[in-house]
Amino acid sequence: MRQRIVRMALVAGVAVLAMILLLATCGGGGGKDEGRGDRPKQPVKRGSGPATRLTVPAVYDTARGWEVPDASPDHALATRSGLIAYLERVRDDRFRLRTLYTGIGRPGWSGEPFSPLAGPENFPRLLSVTKDDRQFFVVWSYGKTGRGSLDPSGSFVSLDVYDALDGSRQRVEVPWTGAPTVSGTGPGILVGDGGARSAVVDPDSGEVSVVPPKDLRPPKGCGTCRQLTAVQGLTAKGLLVRGAREFWVRDGWFSRDVAPRGADRANGMPVSLVSGRLLVRWQKAKGTKAATTRDLWAVHDAASGKPLVTAECHKPAIEPGTYPQAVLSPGLRYLVAGNLAFDLDQRTGRCFEEPDGTRPLTLATVTDAGLAYGATDARGPADALSGGGAPHVVDLATGVPEPLPPSVRLPAAEASGVGVFRWTDTRDRLHLIGYVRKDRPAAAP
């Protein structure tokens, strides 16, 4: 009898243990999904791919890729070296730049821990910049240098410039008063104030060039260039500057001389500059068809000003405060901005909206395969990426938008055949997740 009781106890113990193991392997993790009701699936084996499985476009394989579970709000790509960069918090008051090879998911080089000027409350800002054939990651913050500075009361923009190839770093401090804007869309780092003040930092040498507002040199005969003057960007030929209705490159070309056919030569506004391509909104020439109801949009070569391709869109019912920033595919063939899409090789442009100008398709991402992702009824590209509106994909070869399932999350970028997605969990931690395209061969072991 005693042996039978022992045997029964052993059987019961095995059954309980099996139930515990079953519950442990079947448990799913939910998470905050930025406005969507779908809950990403958690795989049983975390070593086989990303830990988080989102609902994404069918061209991506959620079983292959990588995941960064606690990333910074900004991330930056260096396509030539195949790296993605992000910041991590080392301690309460210190941060570190880390990199990862996008195509294979392996860690790259890491920077040394540092304390930003702005204080420990928020992550510093991060961007990438390309000069000639070299790419750099730039971490910047704004504040006072504090103890040990030659001028403890002065405010500075602090820039840590990393060579994307090997992680070598140099620090540059630019004295600055007032809230700065910092961009890397040209061959240097542009620090500005949204107006006529600016400074340019060479990412290679660290040299700082300051151009005072009085030395912006507007073209002769431009009556509106001295009105609402603002530095708009940096081209390979110098600063891009705009006035109330016209724009120019300092000591370079003048918008009136490069207006595309059908445009009002004295009425153009530069909207976005990225990797040597400038998107401009032009008024249509007076007397041309639909001049009062439609705008002419053009992509220009930023170095020469030459127009490359154009498209027309309805004028907005209410003028927006800012227009969407242009986004280029990694290979620089395709450009999208809001409801505009251009194939720079084929010299074709499209505006995705209803015939009466309503329900525009806001595009946020474009890949080297010519697939553009976006959403209708979205407030902008950022809203589309975070789940706003109805998701769509457009094959720019055909120009036909196709709806995606409502729960699909859109890629924030694609590089090395990997789509990069963003997701925030229940602890408000941002995850960067890379899913490999299904048509990309599996990596060698």
C-alpha positions, 0 to 999 in steps of 0.5 A: 500500500505504501509503495502504491501511494508513493507511485501515485504521488510521483505520477501526480508530481510529474503531471503538475510539473508538466502543467507548469512547463506548459503554462510557462511556454504558452504565456504571451506578452501583451504590450502598448501598441501606440493606438492599435488594438493588436498585441504582438506575439512573443515567440517561444524561442527567443534565440531564433529571431526578434523577441517581438513579432509585430503585424507587418507587411507580408514582404517581411519575415518576423522570424528573422532579424533582430531587436533592440529592447530599450532604444532612444527616441532617435536612431540614425542609419549609415547605409554605406557601412550598414550600421544603425545607431541608437543611444542607451542610458548607462546611468541616470546621468550618462549615455552611450552611442551603440551601433548594430549591423542592420543586415546581420543584427550583430553589434558594431562599435560602441562609444564611451559614456558621456554626460550631455549638456542638456542634463539627464532628464531626456535623451540627447538628439542623434542624426547622421551626416554624409560628406563626400564618401564618409558617413558620420553619426552626430550626438548633440545637446544644448546647454551650459558647459558648467564647471571647468569651462572658460565661460561657465555662464555661456550656452553651447551646442555640444556635438559628438561626431563619430566616424561611422566606419570605426567609431572615432570621435571628436567633440565640437562646442559651438557657442549659441544663445536661444533654442537651436535647430541642428540638421545633417541633410547637407555635407556638413552639420548646420546649426541654426535658429530658424532664422538668419543666424547659422553656423556650419560644422565640418564633420571631418575636421571639426572646423566651425564656420559662422556666417552672420546674417548680413553676409548672406548675400541675396541676389541682385534684383530680388526684392523679396529676398530680404523679407522673412530671410532664413537659412534653409539648409546646406548644399555642396555649394553653400548655404541655402537661403530663402526670402519671402517668395524666392531663394538662393544658394549663397554665392551660387544659383538663384531660384529665378534662374532654375524654375521648372517649366510652368512655374511662376519664376518669382514665387517658389519656396524650398520645403525640404533638403536631403542628400543633395536633393531639394524639394520646392513648392512653386506657384504655377505661372499666372494664366496657366491651367488651374493656376489658382487651385494647384501647386507645382512641386519639383525636385531639384539638384541642390548643387546646380539648382537644376530641376529634375522632375515635377508633379502637381497637387491641389493647394491645401485648403488651410496652409500647413505650418510645416510640410512633410520632410522628404525621404529618400530610398537608401539607393537615392532613386526614389523620394517621397514627401507627404502625398508626393512620390518621385522616381528620380531615374525615370523622371516621373512624379505623382501626387496621391490624392482624390480628384478634388484634392481630398483624402491624400495618402501620406507617405512615410517610407520608401524602399529601393524596390520602389515600395512606398508605405503610408496611410490615408487620413493620417496627420502626417508621416509620424502619425502614419508610422505610429498607427494613425490612419489606414495603412497603404503600400504603393508600388511606384512602378504602377502608382496604384495604392493598395490597402493593408490590413488595419493592424499592419505596422509600417516600417520606419526605414529599410536598409540592407534588406531589413525593415526597421520598425518601432514599437513601445511596450507597456513600460514605455520603452521603445523597441527597434526591431529589424525584420528581414525581407523574405526575398533576401537569402538567409545569412550563412551560419 
